[in-house]
Amino acid sequence: MVTASYCCEIGKNACDEGVSIPLIRCGGILIGGIPGSGKSNCVHLLIAQFLRSVGSQIYLIDPKRVELRWWRRVATRFGVSQTEAIALLDEVIATMDSRYQELEQLGERDYAKQLNPILVVVEEVAALLKGPEAKGIEVRLRQLLMLGRAASILVVIVAQRPGVDTLVSSIRDLAEIRIAFRSSTSDMSDVILGRGAAASGADASKIPADRRGVGYLSTGSGEPFLFRAYYVSDERLAALQRGPTEGVSF
């Protein structure tokens, strides 16, 4: 059974109010930004929150091998190559299919709150969407983003310098929640937040270089707004990765 909160407070808005995003019943999360902008720190916040849920499963794909290294020991499965990514995603899809079969037998439409949550994090997705297995990974990610919601599966896609040529629309358009940390161009903001976001004022390229962790958040309803994510130090990460009973609040 789910024992953690269904939401994760990830930072503060301009009015110093807490900003939360759902961990289940969410159509996926897209996080983008240039190196050093704070996107990996935000991912750590989400993983740490999932660890507080007894029975949760965490699947991590990190082609660079270093961004998610803190969580490797507690991950249900960890992959770095395209082949490993496909095997990992197939395992999650099999679990999703099994949950939907049970859902059908129960005659229910949605029972996400009664299921142990599953988190899938894909770091540097552009690196996986090139090469011989790229299409297979794209198809599997799209399937999980489309169908994972009712099965209590959350997919987090992380993109470094995302562009229309590196982040396919079939994936980014399925992400209900989007976070744009500092970017190099206004076009990059539009790729993450949606067309016209920069022109409407949500231009992540205008975030100063010294404002690490500051970004624009779009929840699918209303205009994107500025917030600052909480910072997680290496010391806290070391404590958090030991398990839910040793977690700390933010």
Summary of the structure (lengths in Angstrom):
residues: 250
radius of gyration: 17.1
end to end distance: 23.8
largest distance: 53.7
contacts: 853
relative contact order: 0.20
helix: 36%
strand: 20%
